[in-house]
């Protein structure tokens, strides 16, 4: 389809406008993390690394960072195991209610975060009688991280088909050997991409975390929110936010690259 020159210009302008709305505020956060003025007067009169030094020495921020890393890793491991198992079950087997199960697996990521948070809060405290803390945060994050892994794995399984696994079985390989030498190598990039996206999703989450974290546990996004309007902490918050932007971008970029490489390999076969 041929697109006229005026249409191309309009589309380019709209693209630039949309990208500007998204990324200019993010760039502003990064610049303000070096702004010598605590009130973030614009344009900056000078730049400093003082706020970065203070952020590196902020015990509250470091503790929250460590909690976020541990929660993200734990939720990612759970999501990898359960998401992969569910993807195999729904893709390789036919059973009554298969489509309903698929919908229920995907639903948590489609629901508003506040609804999921309230539901999990009630379940943890009322039904199970648990104290809110690290475990409840991990379980809450795993509920939507599973969807990310599931989507990646089931998409790869659909593209793979089962011919290579059947050929391996015909040649006498056991199920475990077939999975180790045939299935897993083909799934490896999609598993890694799903894990990276799940970790990034968990690391950034705040709404569900607010309802499932106890008073003793504070993730980095919650720490940022709690300190955002404190004048003395505002410059440090900008530094932490800048770091959070970087930490979020890297897994997403790697996941996209892995998915792209896997697509190219699939096309080559």
C-alpha positions in Angstrom: 0.0 0.0 0.0 1.4 3.4 -1.0 1.2 6.2 1.5 1.1 9.8 0.3 3.8 12.3 1.4 1.4 14.4 3.5 0.2 11.3 5.3 3.7 10.2 6.0 4.5 13.7 7.4 1.5 13.6 9.7 2.3 10.1 10.9 5.9 11.1 11.7 4.8 14.2 13.6 2.3 12.2 15.6 4.9 9.6 16.4 7.4 12.3 17.5 4.6 13.9 19.6 3.6 10.7 21.3 7.2 9.6 22.0 7.9 13.1 23.4 4.9 12.9 25.8 6.2 9.5 27.0 10.0 10.1 27.2 10.5 13.8 27.9 9.2 13.5 31.5 11.5 10.5 32.0 14.4 12.5 30.7 13.4 15.3 33.0 13.7 13.0 36.0 17.2 11.9 35.0 18.3 15.5 34.5 16.8 16.6 37.8 18.8 13.9 39.6 21.9 16.0 38.8 20.2 19.4 39.4 22.0 21.3 42.1 18.8 23.1 43.1 16.6 21.1 45.6 13.4 22.7 44.1 14.4 21.6 40.6 14.4 25.1 39.2 14.4 24.9 35.4 16.6 25.2 33.5 19.2 23.9 36.0 21.9 26.5 36.9 24.4 23.8 37.7 24.8 20.1 38.0 26.1 18.0 40.9 26.6 14.3 41.9 25.8 15.1 45.5 22.3 13.6 45.3 23.7 10.4 43.8 26.2 10.1 46.7 23.4 10.6 49.2 21.2 8.1 47.5 24.0 5.5 47.7 24.3 6.2 51.4 20.5 6.2 52.0 19.8 3.1 54.1 16.0 3.3 53.5 16.5 3.3 49.7 19.1 0.5 49.9 16.8 -1.7 52.1 13.9 -1.1 49.7 16.0 -1.9 46.7 17.1 -5.2 48.3 13.4 -6.1 49.1 12.4 -5.3 45.5 15.3 -7.5 44.1 14.4 -10.4 46.4 10.7 -10.2 45.6 11.3 -9.9 41.9 13.6 -12.9 41.8 11.2 -15.1 43.9 8.2 -14.1 41.9 10.1 -14.7 38.6 11.1 -18.2 39.7 7.5 -19.1 40.7 6.2 -17.6 37.4 8.7 -19.5 35.3 7.8 -22.9 36.9 4.0 -22.4 36.9 3.7 -20.4 33.7 5.7 -23.0 31.8 3.7 -25.9 33.2 0.4 -24.2 32.4 1.5 -23.4 28.9 2.5 -27.0 28.2 -0.8 -28.3 29.6 -2.9 -25.9 27.5 -0.9 -26.3 24.3 -0.2 -30.0 24.3 -3.3 -31.5 25.8 -7.0 -31.3 25.0 -9.5 -31.4 27.9 -12.8 -30.0 29.0 -12.7 -26.4 30.1 -9.3 -25.7 28.4 -10.4 -22.3 27.1 -11.8 -21.3 30.5 -8.5 -22.2 32.2 -6.6 -20.1 29.6 -8.9 -17.1 30.3 -8.4 -17.5 34.1 -4.6 -17.6 33.7 -4.6 -14.3 31.6 -7.2 -12.5 33.7 -5.0 -11.2 36.6 -3.0 -9.0 34.3 -6.2 -7.5 32.8 -7.8 -6.7 36.1 -7.2 -3.3 37.6 -4.4 -3.5 40.1 -6.5 -2.0 42.9 -9.0 -4.8 42.5 -6.4 -7.5 42.5 -4.7 -5.9 45.6 -7.9 -5.7 47.6 -8.9 -9.2 46.7 -5.5 -10.6 47.7 -5.4 -8.5 50.9 -8.8 -9.9 51.9 -7.7 -13.5 51.0 -4.4 -13.3 52.9 -5.9 -11.8 56.1 -9.4 -13.2 56.2 -9.2 -16.6 54.7 -5.7 -17.7 55.4 -5.0 -15.5 58.5 -1.6 -14.5 57.3 0.4 -11.5 58.3 1.2 -9.3 55.4 4.9 -9.3 54.5 7.5 -10.6 52.2 5.7 -13.9 51.3 2.4 -12.2 50.5 4.2 -9.7 48.2 5.9 -12.5 46.4 2.6 -14.4 45.9 0.8 -11.3 44.8 3.5 -10.5 42.2 3.6 -14.1 41.0 -0.1 -13.9 40.1 0.5 -11.5 37.3 4.1 -12.5 36.5 2.8 -15.9 35.5 0.9 -14.4 32.7 4.1 -12.9 31.2 5.9 -16.2 31.2 2.8 -18.1 30.0 2.3 -15.8 27.0 5.9 -16.1 25.9 6.1 -19.9 26.3 2.7 -20.8 24.8 3.5 -18.5 21.8 6.8 -20.4 21.2 5.1 -23.8 21.6 2.6 -22.9 19.0 5.3 -21.9 16.5 7.4 -25.0 17.4 4.8 -27.6 16.8 5.5 -31.1 18.1 7.3 -32.7 15.1 10.8 -32.5 16.5 9.7 -34.0 19.8 7.8 -36.8 18.0 10.9 -37.5 15.9 13.0 -37.6 19.1 10.5 -40.1 20.7 10.5 -42.2 17.5 14.3 -42.4 17.8 14.0 -43.9 21.2 14.6 -40.9 23.5 12.8 -40.7 26.8 10.5 -37.8 27.7 13.2 -36.3 29.9 15.9 -36.6 27.3 13.6 -35.1 24.6 12.9 -32.1 26.9 16.5 -31.6 27.8 18.0 -31.9 24.3 15.1 -30.8 22.0 12.3 -28.9 23.8 14.3 -26.8 26.3 16.9 -25.5 23.8 14.0 -24.3 21.6 12.2 -22.7 24.5 15.3 -21.2 26.2 15.1 -17.7 24.7 11.4 -17.4 25.3 11.9 -18.5 28.9 14.6 -16.0 29.4 12.5 -13.2 27.8 9.6 -14.1 30.0 11.7 -14.1 33.1 13.2 -10.7 32.3 9.8 -9.2 31.6 8.4 -10.8 34.8 11.2 -9.4 36.9 10.8 -5.9 35.4 7.0 -6.1 36.0 7.5 -7.1 39.6 10.3 -4.5 40.2 8.0 -1.7 39.1 4.8 -2.8 40.7 3.2 -0.5 43.4 -0.6 -0.8 43.4 -0.9 -4.5 44.3 2.2 -4.2 46.6 0.5 -1.4 48.6 -2.3 -3.8 49.6 -0.2 -6.9 50.2 2.9 -5.4 52.0 3.1 -5.3 55.7 4.5 -2.5 57.8 7.9 -4.1 57.9 8.4 -4.6 54.2 8.8 -1.7 51.7 9.7 -2.1 48.0 11.5 0.5 46.1 8.4 1.9 44.3 6.6 2.3 47.6 9.7 4.0 49.1 9.7 6.4 46.3 6.0 7.2 46.7 6.3 7.6 50.5 9.3 10.0 50.1 8.2 11.9 47.0 6.7 14.9 48.8 9.4 15.2 51.5 11.6 18.2 50.6 14.8 16.8 52.0 14.3 13.5 50.2 13.0 14.8 46.9 16.5 14.9 45.2 17.3 11.4 46.4 13.9 10.2 45.0 14.8 11.6 41.6 18.1 9.6 41.7 16.3 6.4 42.7 13.7 7.0 40.0 16.5 7.5 37.4 18.0 4.2 38.5 14.6 2.5 38.4 14.1 3.7 34.8 17.4 2.2 33.8 16.7 -1.1 35.7 13.3 -1.3 33.9 14.6 -0.5 30.4 17.4 -3.1 30.4 15.2 -6.3 31.0 12.6 -5.1 28.5 15.3 -4.4 25.9 17.0 -7.7 26.4 13.6 -9.5 26.3 12.8 -7.8 23.0 16.2 -8.6 21.6 15.9 -12.3 22.6 12.4 -12.5 21.1 13.6 -10.9 17.9 16.6 -13.3 17.7 14.3 -16.3 18.3 12.0 -15.1 15.5 14.9 -14.9 13.1 16.1 -18.4 14.0 12.6 -19.7 13.5 12.4 -18.0 10.1 15.8 -19.5 9.2 14.6 -23.0 10.0 
